């Protein structure tokens, strides 16, 4: 799985967060790296990168959200 790491301050490169869905506040994940790259391009923000370093709790919440959407 892939996520987008956002770095809000170029002077503090160690201070970052993962992109979250603005409505659900769940970390947005993609199975395909190309899908994550395409979304990152649409963000139009220079200080971001693709990462596979996603905490287990974030993956669990993403999967719960995805499974809820599939049921509806």
Secondary structure as UniProt FT lines:
FT   STRAND          2..6
FT   TURN            10..11
FT   TURN            13..14
FT   STRAND          17..18
FT   TURN            22..24
FT   HELIX           33..43
FT   STRAND          48..51
FT   HELIX           56..71
//
